[in-house]
Amino acid sequence: MLKDEVNREEELKELGWSPEDLRRYAELWEYRKRWGAANLEREERIFLKKADNALPALTKKRGGSAADVKQVEEKLHYKWIELYKIAIQRAEQAAQIPDGHEGAWTIVLDEELKALKEYQPRLDMRDTLNRKSFDSFRAAWLEEAAQLGQLQALDVEIQLAALKLELQKEWRSSWDKPGRREAKQFPVMPAEQAAQFRLKVSEETRRLTRELYPSVANRLGVNPEVANAEAANAEAQAVNLEAADSELEGSA
C-alpha cells in the first residue's frame, strides 16, 4: 500500500459499487488511514482488500506522489457538468437567442468547470455531500440573472436525449435522472450585463470551491464553518425568492 494512499471511492462508483458499499468503503478507508489496518476486524480488512483488488494498482512518480490518480476532469461529476453545458448551448442555438446575448446557465457551468479544474477536489464522499450546497447559490445567481436580462424558452431535455444517443457506451446510468423535470425558461443577458455577471460568478465560484469542498479546504487551510453558514444563508434566500415568486403567480 502506498504511504500517500488516496480515497478512490469515485472509481469504485464507476465500477458499479452500491451506495451502501461506497459508504462502508469511505468509513473503513478513513479508519485504516488514521489507525492502521491492524485495528480493523477481519471481515473489514477483507472488504477493503476486495476494494483494493477491484482497482488498478497505483504507481509512484519520482517525487513520491501517487500517479494514475484521476484528475477532476476525468471524474463523472465534471463530465456531467460538461455535458449539461453542451446541452444548454445547443438548446440556445436551436432557440436562436437574441444576437449579442449570452445564457446565464452557460456562464455558471463554465465558471464551475474552471474552478474544479483549478482546485482539483477529490470528489470523495465528503466532497459529494458538500457540493450540494452549490445548488442554492446557483439558484440565487440565476434569479439575479433573470433581473438583468430576459427569460428564453429552451428545450434542454431533447438535447440531453440527443447526447445520450451520441455517446451510447460512454453515457453513464448515473446521468439518467428519472422524474427530473428540466426548466423550460432560462435567463439570457446582453453582452455587457453578461460580462459583469460572469465576473461575479467566477469570483464566488472559486471562493466556494475553496471553502465548500473539504478536500480543497483542508489542503488550503480554509475554515469550512464559515462557508457552511453562508451556504445555509444562500439556501434560505433561495427558498424566500421561490415563495415570493409563488405569491406573485397566485395574485396574477
Phi, psi and omega in degrees: 000138180288143179299323181260045180307144180240151176291123184246035182302319182299324179291323177294324178299319179293336178278357176097014178295145183287158177304323180295316179292325178295318177297317180296317179301313183299317181293314181290324178298315180297319179295315180298320180296321185278317190246348180095152183293335183297337182270001178270154173291159183302315182294331177288321177294322179295320180297315179293324177296322177299318179295315180300320182289334181283344185254148175296145183295144175275143174245174182244143170280170180302325181286355176096359180271159183285129173267178179064009173276129187296136169286159183299330180296341181267354186271156188298322181298315179296315181297324179295316179299319177301314182294319180295322177297318178298318180298318179297314182298318179295321178295322177297318179295318181295325182277350180054066178298157185305144178303140178079006179255157179225141182283137181293322181296320179300318179296313182300313181292321179299315181289328177292319177298318179298317182293319178299318180294323181290315189262345173051059174296153180290331185060041172278193186297317180296318177297318182297319178294318184285333184293343177297339178296339178297332185303315183293325178291318178301316181300318180293320179296317181292326176297318178295319181297325180297330179282338182272341183221234181214164178268140182234131177287124180229138177260088182282327183301316182293329178287322176295320179297321179294320179296323179297319178293321180295317186280324180051255186294336180281343179290138180257141182298333180293344179277347175280127182241088181303132178083356180291135177246113180287145176298150180259336182243129182232139180287137172233150187225152172298160187306316184296312179295324180296321179296318178294318179297317180298319180299314180295313181297322179299312181297314183289322180294319178296318179296315181294323178296322177293326190260325187273333178274114182304322182295328178278315181301317180295321181292325183263355180073034181271146178277110184287341183296322179296316181296320180295323178295319178294323179296318179296321179294318179295322179295319178297320178295321179295320178296318180296319178296320180295319179295320178295320178296321179296321178295320179295320178296322182291330182270349182288000000 
